[in-house]
Amino acid sequence: MENLAILLLVIFLVAMPMAYCVKEGAEEVDEWFDKLPYAKQKVTKLHFFFHDRFAGKHDRTAVRVAHGPDTDKSPTSFGLVFIMDDPLTERMNPTSKELGRAQGLYAFSGQDELSLLMSFNLVFTTGEFNGSTLTVLGRNPAVPHREMPIVGGSGVFRMARGVASAKLRSFNMTTGNALIEYNVVVTHY
């Protein structure tokens, strides 16, 4: 098992950067920062749908990885942690054009109310933002409209900051599958 973990780590460190990476090296990044005082700030607005799927043998995108000793007794699932690699699509239909993936984790963090701690990257895999990421880190309360901070980014979104607004569009009580509409506004250079 340990050998398998080492092999997967090597694959991750070597192969994955080739799959989705910014085409600039350290020298190009240094040059970019040298020009930053003269750069004009840009505002980008994005709209997409986030498909969180817990059910199915082959299309599951979120898995339970940890829980606290009393999670099963908690009315808010306090302590429950999931890892996700959810598709981001252009339209509500899960077979519509995939724009990227939401990769990260979320944890049920409220003891008295249903609330999540979200920590994930929006990894764009097509179009003008291909290879770029936005990082979301914040509280996600169980209310109809949610707002979470964008705390950074890479590639086109280097030094990004902004807001991700989320609205639950559908939720299946049996499977736990959810469809969330996102509107993102970020400033970057």
C-alpha positions as CSV (number, residue, x, y, z in Angstrom):
1,M,0.0,0.0,0.0
2,E,2.8,2.4,0.8
3,N,4.5,1.7,-2.6
4,L,1.2,2.5,-4.3
5,A,1.0,5.8,-2.4
6,I,4.5,6.7,-3.5
7,L,3.8,5.8,-7.1
8,L,0.6,8.0,-7.1
9,L,2.6,10.9,-5.5
10,V,5.3,10.6,-8.3
11,I,2.6,10.5,-11.0
12,F,0.9,13.6,-9.4
13,L,4.1,15.5,-9.2
14,V,5.4,14.7,-12.7
15,A,2.4,14.1,-14.9
16,M,-0.3,16.4,-13.5
17,P,1.6,19.6,-14.0
18,M,1.8,18.7,-17.7
19,A,-1.9,18.3,-18.0
20,Y,-3.1,21.6,-16.6
21,C,-0.4,24.1,-16.1
22,V,0.5,27.7,-16.8
23,K,2.9,28.0,-19.6
24,E,5.2,30.4,-17.8
25,G,8.2,29.5,-15.8
26,A,9.9,31.4,-12.8
27,E,11.6,34.0,-15.1
28,E,8.3,34.9,-16.8
29,V,6.6,35.2,-13.5
30,D,9.3,37.5,-12.2
31,E,8.9,39.7,-15.4
32,W,5.2,39.8,-14.8
33,F,5.6,41.0,-11.2
34,D,8.1,43.7,-12.5
35,K,5.4,45.0,-14.7
36,L,2.7,44.8,-12.1
37,P,2.9,48.5,-10.9
38,Y,2.0,49.5,-14.4
39,A,-0.7,46.9,-15.0
40,K,-4.4,47.8,-15.3
41,Q,-6.8,45.9,-13.0
42,K,-9.3,43.8,-14.8
43,V,-12.8,42.6,-13.8
44,T,-14.0,39.2,-15.0
45,K,-17.5,37.8,-14.5
46,L,-18.0,34.1,-14.8
47,H,-21.2,32.0,-14.8
48,F,-21.3,28.2,-14.6
49,F,-23.0,25.2,-12.9
50,F,-21.3,23.0,-10.3
51,H,-22.4,19.3,-10.2
52,D,-21.8,17.6,-6.9
53,R,-22.6,13.8,-7.2
54,F,-22.5,11.3,-4.3
55,A,-24.3,8.5,-6.1
56,G,-23.3,6.1,-8.9
57,K,-20.5,3.7,-9.5
58,H,-18.7,5.6,-12.2
59,D,-19.8,9.2,-12.0
60,R,-19.4,10.0,-8.3
61,T,-17.5,13.3,-7.8
62,A,-17.6,13.7,-4.1
63,V,-16.6,11.2,-1.4
64,R,-16.7,11.1,2.4
65,V,-13.2,11.0,3.8
66,A,-13.5,11.7,7.5
67,H,-16.0,12.3,10.3
68,G,-15.9,13.1,14.0
69,P,-16.7,10.7,16.8
70,D,-20.2,12.2,17.2
71,T,-21.0,13.1,13.6
72,D,-23.7,10.5,13.2
73,K,-25.5,11.9,16.3
74,S,-25.2,15.5,15.1
75,P,-28.2,17.2,13.5
76,T,-25.8,19.3,11.4
77,S,-23.4,16.5,10.5
78,F,-20.7,18.4,12.4
79,G,-17.3,17.0,11.6
80,L,-18.2,15.3,8.3
81,V,-15.5,16.0,5.6
82,F,-15.8,15.4,1.8
83,I,-13.2,15.6,-1.0
84,M,-14.6,16.7,-4.4
85,D,-13.6,16.8,-8.0
86,D,-16.9,18.2,-9.4
87,P,-17.5,19.2,-13.0
88,L,-18.2,22.9,-13.8
89,T,-20.5,23.1,-16.9
90,E,-21.8,25.9,-19.1
91,R,-25.4,25.0,-18.6
92,M,-27.5,23.2,-16.0
93,N,-27.4,19.9,-18.0
94,P,-24.5,17.8,-16.7
95,T,-23.7,16.8,-20.3
96,S,-23.3,20.4,-21.4
97,K,-19.8,21.8,-22.2
98,E,-17.4,21.3,-19.3
99,L,-15.5,24.4,-18.4
100,G,-13.4,23.0,-15.6
101,R,-13.5,21.3,-12.3
102,A,-14.0,22.3,-8.6
103,Q,-11.3,20.4,-6.7
104,G,-10.9,20.5,-3.0
105,L,-12.8,19.8,0.2
106,Y,-15.7,20.8,2.3
107,A,-16.4,20.1,6.0
108,F,-19.6,20.5,8.0
109,S,-18.4,23.0,10.5
110,G,-21.5,24.3,12.3
111,Q,-22.6,22.6,15.5
112,D,-25.8,24.6,15.9
113,E,-26.6,25.4,12.3
114,L,-26.0,23.7,9.0
115,S,-22.8,25.4,7.6
116,L,-19.8,24.2,5.6
117,L,-16.2,25.3,5.4
118,M,-15.3,25.3,1.7
119,S,-11.8,25.1,0.5
120,F,-11.5,24.4,-3.2
121,N,-10.0,25.5,-6.5
122,L,-11.9,26.3,-9.7
123,V,-9.7,24.7,-12.3
124,F,-10.4,25.9,-15.8
125,T,-9.7,23.4,-18.5
126,T,-11.0,25.0,-21.7
127,G,-11.1,28.4,-23.5
128,E,-9.3,31.6,-22.6
129,F,-8.9,30.5,-19.0
130,N,-7.5,27.1,-19.7
131,G,-4.8,26.2,-17.1
132,S,-5.9,29.0,-14.7
133,T,-7.4,28.6,-11.3
134,L,-9.4,30.6,-8.7
135,T,-9.2,29.7,-5.0
136,V,-12.4,29.8,-2.9
137,L,-12.0,29.7,0.9
138,G,-14.9,30.5,3.2
139,R,-18.1,29.8,5.0
140,N,-21.0,28.3,3.1
141,P,-24.2,28.5,5.2
142,A,-27.3,26.6,4.3
143,V,-29.3,29.6,3.0
144,P,-30.8,30.0,-0.5
145,H,-28.1,32.5,-1.7
146,R,-24.5,32.1,-0.5
147,E,-21.4,34.3,-0.9
148,M,-17.9,33.0,-0.5
149,P,-14.6,34.9,-1.0
150,I,-12.2,34.3,-3.8
151,V,-8.8,34.6,-2.1
152,G,-6.4,34.0,-5.0
153,G,-5.7,32.5,-8.4
154,S,-3.1,31.5,-10.9
155,G,-2.5,31.9,-14.6
156,V,-4.8,34.5,-16.0
157,F,-6.2,35.0,-12.5
158,R,-2.9,35.7,-10.8
159,M,-3.5,37.8,-7.7
160,A,-7.3,37.5,-8.0
161,R,-9.7,38.4,-5.4
162,G,-13.5,38.5,-5.5
163,V,-16.7,36.8,-4.7
164,A,-18.4,33.6,-5.7
165,S,-22.2,33.7,-5.3
166,A,-23.9,30.3,-5.2
167,K,-27.5,29.4,-5.5
168,L,-28.8,25.8,-5.0
169,R,-30.8,24.9,-8.2
170,S,-31.6,21.3,-7.3
171,F,-31.0,18.7,-4.5
172,N,-31.9,15.1,-4.5
173,M,-32.7,14.0,-0.9
174,T,-32.1,10.4,-1.7
175,T,-28.7,10.5,-3.4
176,G,-27.4,13.8,-2.0
177,N,-26.6,15.0,-5.5
178,A,-26.7,18.7,-5.9
179,L,-26.7,21.3,-8.7
180,I,-25.4,24.7,-7.8
181,E,-25.4,27.8,-10.0
182,Y,-22.3,30.0,-9.6
183,N,-21.8,33.7,-10.5
184,V,-18.2,34.8,-9.9
185,V,-16.8,38.3,-10.0
186,V,-13.0,38.7,-9.7
187,T,-10.5,41.4,-10.1
188,H,-7.1,40.5,-11.4
189,Y,-4.2,41.8,-13.4
